[in-house]
Amino acid sequence: MLFGDTFGAGSLPGSGRKTDWRSNTLAVSTEVSGLQHGLGAARWATGGSGAARALLQGRHDTTGDSEVSVIPSTLWSNETHLHGWFASVQRFEGDTWVCNNASVATSAGDGTESDWVLHSDAVRWSNTSLFQQFAAVHFGDLGAFAKNTTEHAQQCGGLIEPERYMYVFATPCGREGPASLARVDLLSGGPTVQENYEYFSGVDGTGQPRWGLREEAAAQVLPPGVGELTVLWCGSIGRFVAMYTAPLSRIVARSSPCLWSGWSEDRLLVQQQPDGQTVYGGFSHPLLLQGQLLHFLVSKWQAYNTWLAQVNVSLLV
């Protein structure tokens, strides 16, 4: 689990009082049974003091002139390395954020013991790109997904090939933009090579998806108002589920049998609390889908902490 800005005891981020500021931290959970009692962390990426350390520390310049933080948006793993997508943020302005750029970092193993290496010389998106905050599509059991390949192709007009490609959604910096889609060729070097990203630009006259190397040609897949997105395959309902922070302090979900089309209207999962606590997040993973219950993380701004919530995915069809 990747967390963003993390602070020490006695901090009140909303008031400006911050201690032991780390731009991002990483925890590993090895036990996902009994989620009704919560989700535990077996270990963290730690520093010399034994406390959770920053993987990629930002400058923490609060003037808004350079870099206030380096925030993570998604994790993906191959057989040897964790890959994390990070954005350098110049300043936060409510739901409108200004980023400097975005890139990919990697670490060997589970990311807790080895250093994280930022590959910004090889793969990088500018502050005007639609691709700054990412959401890797998680399929869970690829074998189970592959059994429905023909059905998916018929429904969607084209093949979804998770064994050949990694699929990733992205939004501009902040929570107000649309979500676009790309795929990454895993047979040619994977996510740390810019040329391996192909961007979805719409469908042709026969309904086949079009993929190309020009990110500026990327089509809108989810309408504006998407922040902190997560996308995963839910086999029990035969659909992808997208959860994200929406305007007015809401966490919503949509579902679709396809990645690039057919998304439902949004459904409210969590809204601003009666005590005024604003909420954001909605991050999840296939391992957090148990039966029909999908568990996901919710953060509260004023409390500046994270909770585990759940939804019955049958309600999202």
N, C-alpha and C positions, 0 to 999 in steps of 0.2 A: 504494500500500500504506500503510495506516494502522497505526502502531505505538502501543502504550500507553506506560507509564512508561519513559523512556529516560534513561540515565545516562552520565556521562563516564568517562574512563580512571581506573582505580584503585578504582572503586566495587565494593562487595560488598553488593547490596541485601538479601540474606538476613541479613547481620550488622548492618545499620543504617548502614554506611558508604556515603554517597551523595555524588557530586559532579555538578555541572551537571545537576540533575534537571529534566527536561522531561516534562510529563504526557502528551504525545502528539507524534508526529512523522509526517511524510508523505514517502514516496519514490515516484518514478515510474519504472516499467520500460518501456522501449520495444522490447525484444527478448525474445521468449519462445521462440525456437527454441533448440535445443541445451540443453534444460533438464537433461539428464544431467550438465551441468557446473555447474549452479546457476542462480539467478535474480539478475540484476544490477539495480542502480539507476542509471538514466541521470542523474537529478537528484533533489534534495531541496528541500523548503521550508526555506530557510536564513535566518538572521539576519545582522546586521551583521558578525559574526565569521567568517562563512562556514560555521559549523557548523549542523547541523539545528536548527531552532527549534520551540518549542511552538506549536501552532495555537491552542489554548485552554488557558492555563496554570491549574492548580489552585493552591489556597492552600498545599498541602504541610504542613498542620497534622497532625502525627502523634499528637496527643493523643486523636484520635477524637471530638472535640467539634464539629468544623465540616466541613472538607473536606480530605481528604488528597490527592485527585487528581481529574482529569477524564479518564475513559477512553473511547476510541472503541470502537464495536462493529461498525459496518458502513458501507460507502460505496455510493452510487448516483449515477449521472450522467444528466442530460438533455443537451440540445444545447448548453447555455450554462454550467451550473453543476454543480459537485460538491456532493453532499449527504452529510453525515456525521451519524450518530446518536451522541450522547455522553451519558454518565451522570456526574453529580457524586457521588463516593463519599465517604461520611463516614469509614468505616473498613473495613479488610479483616480478616476473622477466618477464616482457612483458606479453605474453600469457601463459607462464609457471609459475604456482604458486606452492609453497610448503606449504601444510597444515599440521597441527598437528593432527587434528581429526575432526569429524563432529558429531553432535547430534541434539536432538529435544528439543525445549523449549515450554512451554505453558503459557497462561494467560487467566484469566476469562473474559467473555464478549467480548468486541471488542478490548481488549488489551491496551486501552489508560489509564484506571484508575488503573488496578491491576499490581502488579509486574510480571515479567516474570521469570519462574522457569526453569532452565536447567536440563534435565534429563540424564546427561551424565553417571551417575552410572548405569542406567537401559538400555540405548540404545546409542550405540556409534560405529562409524566406524573409523578405523585406517588410518594413512596417506598413506598406500599402497592400500587402498580399491578403487574399481571402484565407490563406492558410497560415495561421499563427497559433491557434490553440487546437490541439488534435484529440481525436478519439479513435483509437484502434478498435476495429470490429472484432469482438471475441466470439468464436464459434463453439467453444467447448469441445465436445467429442466430434472430431472431424469425420470419423467413420460413420457415425449416426447421421450427420448432415449430408454426407455423400450419397446416402441411400435415396435421397430425394432430389438428386441432381436434375433428372429429367423433368420432374414436376416444377422445380424452380425455373428452369429454362423456359418452360411453356408459359408460366405465369409472368415472368419478368422480361421475356424477349431476348434473353442472353444468359450465358452461363455465369455462375458464381463459383470461382475456383480457389478455395482457400488453401489448397496444397501447392498451388503455383504462385498465388498472389496474396499479399497482405492488403487488406482493405482498411482505409482510414478516412474518417470524416474530419473536417476542420472548419473553424470559424475565424473571422477576423478577431482582433484583440478586443476583449470585453464580452458583454452579454447582449448586445443589440443587433448583431449581424446575422446573416443566414448561414446555413451549413452546406458545405460542398463536399464532394467525394473524390477520392483518388485511390489508386491501387499501386502496389509496389511489387516489382518483379523480384521474387525471392531466388530465382535461378541465376541472377546476374549481379549479386553482391548485396542485395537487400536494402534496408532503409537508410544506410549511411552514404548512398550514392544518389546524387540529385537526379541523374538521368534515368533512374529506375522508377521514378514517380510518373504515373500516367493519370491524367485528370479527366473525370467524367464531364463531357460537354453536351450531353443530351442524347436523344435517340434518333436514329435515321428513319427513313420512310417505312421500313419494315418493322420498326420497334426495337431494333438492335441497339444496345448502348454504344456510344462513341467514346473512345479513349484517345487522348493525345498528350503531347509533352508541354503544351502551352497552358500554364496555370491560369493565365488571365482569361482563357476561354472556358474555365470551369463553370458548370451550370449550378444554379441554386437547387438543392434537393429538399431542404427544410427551410421554411420562410423565416424572415428576420425575427430576432428575439430569442436567439439560442446562445446559451452560455454554459460552460462546464459540462459538456456533452459526454454521455456514455452510450455505447451501442453494443448489443449482444444478441445472439441467437437463442430463442427459447423454444426448444423442440416440443415441449408439451402443448404449445399452441400453434406450432408451425409458422412462427413469425419472428422477425427481428423486433426488438424493443429498443427505443431511443428514449433516454431520460435526460432532462437538462433543466437548468435554471432559466426561468422565463421572467418577463417584466412583472413588476408589482410583487416582488418577493414570493415567487411561486416555484415549485418544482413540479414539472408536468411530464407526461409520457405519451408517446405515439407508438404505433406498431404497423408493420408491413411485412408481407411475404418476400418483398424485394428490397434491395438496398437503395436503388436509384429512383423508385417510383412507388405509388400505392400507399403512401403513409396516411394513417388515420388522422382525424382531428385530435388535438391534444386533450389529454385527460388530467385533471388536477390530482396530484398525489399529496403534496404538502403546501400549506400556505402560511403567510405571516402569522405568528402566534398571537393569541389574545393579549399577552403581556407586551406586545410590540417587538418581540424578537424577530428579526428578519432572517430568512432561511435561504440557503443556496446549496448546490451540490446535486446529488442523485447518482453518484458513482457506484458501479456494481461490477460483477464478474460472473461467468457461468457457474463457478463453484458456489456462489451465493444463491443459486436457484435450487431450491429443494422442494420437489413436488411441484405444486402450483404457486408456492410462495417465493417471490423474488425479494431478497434483502438488498438494501442499498444504504449508502452513507448520506447523512444530512448534517450540514454545519449550521450553527447559529452565530450570527455576527457579534451581537452584544456579549454573549457568553464566551465567544471564541473557542468553541469546542465542537466535537463531532459525535453524532449519535447514529445508531443502527435502526433503520425502519424497514418495513416490509409491505408488499402489495401482492394480492392474488392476481397472477398474470391473466387469468381467464376474464378479468374485468377490463383488460386492455384490448381485446379483440374488437 
